[in-house]
């Protein structure tokens, strides 16, 4: 019998669940990729149009090596077209790891008696941020376990505190959040603190698989988590991030689940996700899951490229869970944000003597713990522009306004100049001589590539202002 998606499709309504597992599997099991169809879909994406579920299913089912390379090349081209060749850098800062959930893949799980529980106090938060500012960081994502200690008021206080920390020319210009889902009033409280993006990852979009991993706590409620970002939108937070933890279920299903989530947010709020994250399960204290769904490096690279093509306007985050060599490869396939100089221990940035990569001291084990400057060097060697830009948030280019610029690909007009200016700050304030030499070469090369002579002149003038002591210049 021919697959009829209308039989399964759930209508998109605000605050209502929207995932139908049979619908997603129906697309995966009933699409056959042909070279002509794959190329047609890549061309659609390169015209900056979001793909539908059937088209994404064609790409995930593609196994021909030549066609997979065409998918990757399409992702490379699309990323350069929309965002230029910049990579935004940020640092995760873990504030507290108390948690009432019992997730079998997570070191924070309540049953893990090996985990050293801690919540940073204000003095410790300031110390961590000062250390990050000394490295040149300008963007943070604050991470919290799910516990009554971490109320909306507590999260809002941590955000406000982060913005007050200034050391030398250092300052944090944007604070994003990765924390438990809140109710609408809770999201309003956090919004008032001036956050950037609020991330909630569904972990796995498959309802039955979800039950097997989430054994206790509020997180065991699949639908409450699934509709979390609806509540954020209802509260006025129009800048949200979605993600799946790859390795919990079939990666093809998760890719379509992420796209379905993006569709839902667009249908209900006219705003898709600002970011999509795709972490893979990594070793963690008391990790206890079936490894049959673990994703190979080749499939991981492929799914990143597919997600880039599927949702052209959305920022894509690659985390330090992945080793340096693989990260360097995947940068090319559409990634727009990465964490750098990462330490996920509580207090690990300022207490460097204790900053060993111990799975009993963090949520999971990271695989790229290189210092920020080493990562900046690696990006420069690939002719990529390391960026610490926060201009869109601060100029109100979020939500629908951001979509107006990003969907047609206009956001590049701001991304490249602002990346150059924030890199210039880094080179003047923090970079060793060898990094600075590389950095100015990359900056000059990228300025010369611009078509707009007036813009070139304006960028050069702002760089001179930065060299003379001015900071926080942007377009």
N, C-alpha and C positions, 0 to 999 in steps of 0.2 A: 504494500500500500504506500502511495506517495506521501511523504512527510508534509503535513499541513501545520505550519507554525501558528496560525490563527487559533488552532484548537487549544494551544497551550498558553499563548501569550497573555500575561497579566497586565491589565491596564495600569498606566502610571498615575498614581494619585499621591499627593503629599502625605507623608507620615504613614504610608502603607507599604508592606513588603512587596517586592517586585521580582524576586528570583523564582523561576520555575525550572527545576533541574531537568525535567523531561524536555522542555523546550530547548535548553542548551545542548543536551545530548542529542536531541533530534537534529539540530544543525550540524553537530560534529559528525554524526553517523550518516548523514544524508547529503554530504557535499563531496564532490569529486573534483580535485584540482586538475585543470588542463593548462598547458603553457599560455594559451590565449587568455583564459580567464584570470590567471595569476597576474599577467602583465596588465590586463584591463583594470584590475583592482589596484595595483601599484600606481597606475596612471591616475586613477581617481584620487588616491591619497595625495599624490604630488600636485593635484589641482586644489589642495588644501580642503578637501571635503572628508568629513568623518566617515568611517566605514560602518556598515551595518553588521549584524551578527552573522548572516550568511557569508558575507565577504571575509570576515575574520576567520570563520570556520574553514574556508577555502585555503587561507594562508597557513593555518595551523596544521592542516592535513597535507601540506606540500612536503614531499620527501625527496624530490629530485634535487641533487646537489647544485646543479646549475641554476635552478629556479630559486633555491634558498639564497644563493649569492645575489641574485637579482633583487630579492626582498631586502637583503642587507644593504645593497647599493641604493635602493630606493629610500631606506631609512637614513642613510648618510646624506643623501641629497636633500631630503625633506628637512632634516635638522639644520643644515646650512642655510636653506632657504628661509626658514621661519626664525630661527634663533641666531644665525651666524655661527661662528666657530668659538663661542665662549662657553665656559663651564663655570657655573656658580658654585662657590665653596661655602660650607657652613660647618658648625661643630655641634654634635649632640652633647647636652649637659644633663646627666642624670641627677635629679633632685631627691628622689626617695624610692626605695624598692620594697616597702611594705605592700602586701597584696593579699586580697581575700579570695582570689581566683585560684583554680587548680588546673592549669593548662599543662598538658603533659610534655610540651616542647619547650617550656620556658623555665629559666633558672629562678624566676621570682615566685614560682608557684607556692602556694601556702604550705604544702606538704614537704617542701624542701628545707629540711632542718640544717643543711650545710650552708645555706645562704646567710651571709652576714647582713643583718637588717640595719638600715640606717636612713635617716632623713637629714639632709644638710640644713644647718641653721643659717641665719642671715650672714653671719661672719664668714662661714665656710662658702656660701654661695658667692659672696663678694670676692673671696680669695680665688676661687675657681675662675671667675670671669676676668679678674685682673690678669691671671696667667694666660688665659685665652687671648685677651687684648694684647698682651706682650708679644704674642705670636703673630698678630695681625688679623685675628678673626673679627668680623663685623656682624655675622649672622649666627644666631643660636636656635636650636630646637631643644626646649626643655622637656624632659621625659619623666613621667611619674608612674608608679604602680597604681593599681585600682584599690583604694583603701579610703576609709572615712577621714583619715588624716589629710588627704589631698582633696579637700573640698574646693568648690569653685573660688571661694574667698582666698584659700591658701595658694591656688594656682595664680590668681590675679595678683596677689602680693608678690610672688616670686617674679612675675613678669615686670611689675613696676620697679622692683628692686634692681632687676637686670639693667633696665634702661638708665638707672642713676649712676652706674659704675663707670667712671672715666679714669683712665690712667695714661698720662702723656697725651699722645694723639689718639689713643685707643678709646673706642666706644662701641657699644652694641646698638646697631641701628634697626634691627628687626629681630623679634622673638617669636618663633613658631612654637607650637605645642603638640606633643604626642602624649595623650592621656586618655583616661577612660571616657566613654560616652557620658554626657550630662543630660539633664532635662532642659527644657527651653529656658527657664529662669537661670539655671546654672550657666548655660552658654551665654546669656546676656551679661552675667557678672564678669565672665572671662573676657568677653568682647570689649567691655568698658575699660579694661586694662591696656588696650592698644596692641593686641596680638596681631600676628600676621596670619599664617595658615594654621588651621586646627586639623590635625591628622587623626583619623580613626581607621585602622585596618581591619577588614572583616576576617582576616587570616585564611579561612577557606569559605568559598561561596556555596559549597555543597552542604545542604542542611543536615543530612544524615552523617556525613563525615564530621561536620562541626561538632555534633554531639559526642563523638568518640574522643575528642581532644579536650573538651571543656567540661570538666567533671564537677565543678562547684563554683559558687560565686555568681555575681550578676552577669559575668561574661558568658555563662552557660545559656543565656537567653539569646538565641540566634537573631530573632526579629528585633529585639531592642537594640542590638548592635547594628544590624543592617540599616535601621532607620535613624541612626545617630546623627548623620550629617543632614538629614531632613530637619531635625530639631535645631541643628546649628544654623541652617538657612532661615528657619522660622524666627530664630533669635537675632538675625541680622548679620551673622557671620557668613559672608559670601565668598570666602576664600578657604576652601577645604581640600584635604588630601586623602585619597583612597589608596588601598594597597592590599595585596594578598601575600601570604607567607608560602612561597613555593616549596613543595615537598610534603605537604599535608594531603594533597589529592592530585588527581591528574592535571598536569599543567595546562593542558588544552582547555579544560573546563574553567580553570581559574582565569585564563586570559579572556574567555568570553564573559565570565562573571564580572570582571573589571569593566569591560566595555558596556555590559548591560547596566552597571551602576552609573557609568558616565551618561548613558542614554537617559536613565531615570532622572538624574539631577538636571539635565538639560530640559527634559519634558516638563518637569514640575516647577523649576526655578529659573529657567533660561540661562543657567550657569553650570557649566561642566566642572569637573574637578580641576583645581589649579595644579595639582601634582598627582602622579601615579607612582607608587613605590612597589618594588618587586623583590623584597629580600628572600633569600633561600634559607631553609632550616640549617642551622649550624650547631656544633656541639654546645651543650649547655649542661650545667649541673643537674643531675637526675633526669637527663633526657630519656624519654621512654615512649618511643613511637615506632610504628612499622616504617621501615626505610624503603619500602617498595615504590613509593611515589617520589623519592629523591630525584632531582632534575640534573641531568648531565650538563657539562659545560657547553656542549654543542647545542642542546635544546634550549639552554638558558640564553645563549647568544641569539638564537633564532627568535625566542619569544620576546626579547627586548626589542628587536627590530620590528616584529609584528605590532607590538603595542605602540611603537612610534608611528607606524603607518596608520594604525586604527584610530588614534585620537590625535590628530596633528597639532592641535593648539595647546596641548597639555604638557607641562613640565614633567620630566621623568627623572627619578632619583635612584642612583646606584649607591649602595651603602658599602661601608668598610667590612661588612661580612665577607666580601669577595677578596681574593688575593690580588696583589698589585698587578701581576702580569695579566690576569683576566680583566681587571678593571681597565687597564690601558687599552686592551682590545675593544672592550664594549663601549668606551667613550665614543667611538666612531659611529655607533649605530643609533644615535638619537638621544643619548643621555644628555641632560641639561644641568643636573645638579649632583654634587657628590659631597660627602663629608670628608674632611681632611684633618690630619693630626689627631685622630679619634682616640679617646679613652672612655670606656663606659663604666669604669669603677666609680663608686661614690667618693668624690674627693680626689680622684686620680690625676687630674691635671696639675693641681698645686703640689700634691705629695708625690713627686715623680719617683722617689726612691721606692715607693710601694706600687708603682705602676706596671706590675708584671701582668701578663695576659693569662690570668688564672680563671678558669670557668666557674670557680666557686666565689668569685668576686664581681661577677657581672651577670647580666641577663642571658648572655650567650658569648661565644668566643668569636672575636673579630679576627680577620685575616690580613688586614692592611693597617698596621699601626705606625706607618711612616710619619715623621714630622711633617707639619704643614709645608715648610719650605721645600722639602724633597718632592712633595706632590706638585707644588707650583712649578718646580724645575721640570718635572716629567711632562706636565701640560705644555710648557713652553717648548720643550723638545719636539712635541707633536704639532707645533704651530697653533695651539689652542690658547685662548685668552682666559687666564684665571680671573674670575669676577667675584667681587664681594658686593655687588649692586643690591640696593634696596629701594630704588627710586619708584618703582611701580606702586608699592605699598603706600609710600609716603605722599605720592601725588594722586592717590585715589584710583589708580589703574588696577582695580580689583573687580571681581564679580562680572557683571554684565559689561562694565566699561573695559575690563581686561579682554573679555571675549571680542569686543568690537575691534581691538587691535590685533589679537592673537589669531583669531579664526581666519581672517584674510591674509595673515602673514606680515602685518605692518609692525609688529612688536620689535622686529629686528632693527628698525630705525632707532630704537632707544637702547636695545640690548648691547649692540656693539660699541657705541660711544660711551655708555655708562660702564661697561666692562673695562674699557681702556682707562677711564678716569680712576676707577677703584683699584685697578692694577697699578696705576701710577702712584697712588697713595702708598700701596704696599711696598713698591720698589724704593720709594723715598724713605719710608719710616722703618721698615723691618727687614728688607732683603739683604743678604750678604752680597758682596761685590759681584760674584760670579752670576748669581741669580739676576741681579740688577742689569748686568750687561745683556744677558739673554732677553730679559723683559723689555728693555727699550728697543731692541731689534724687532721683536714681535710687534710692539706697539707701532713703530714707524712703518713696518710692512703693512699692517692692517689699516692704518690711516691712509696710506697710499692707494689701497684697494677701493676706497670710498669714491663714489661718483660725484658727490655734492661738494663743490669747492668751498662753499660757505661753511658747511659742517666741518670740513677738514680744518679750516682756519679757526673755527670756534673751539674744536677739541684741542688744538695746539695752544691756543690762548689759555684755556683752562689748565692744561698741563703746566704751563709757565706759572700760573697762580698757585698750583699745588707745590711746585718746587720752591716758591717763595713763602710758603707757610699756610696757605689757605687749604681748607679741608671740606669734604662733603659737598662737592660740586657735582651736579648731574643734569641730565636733560629730561 
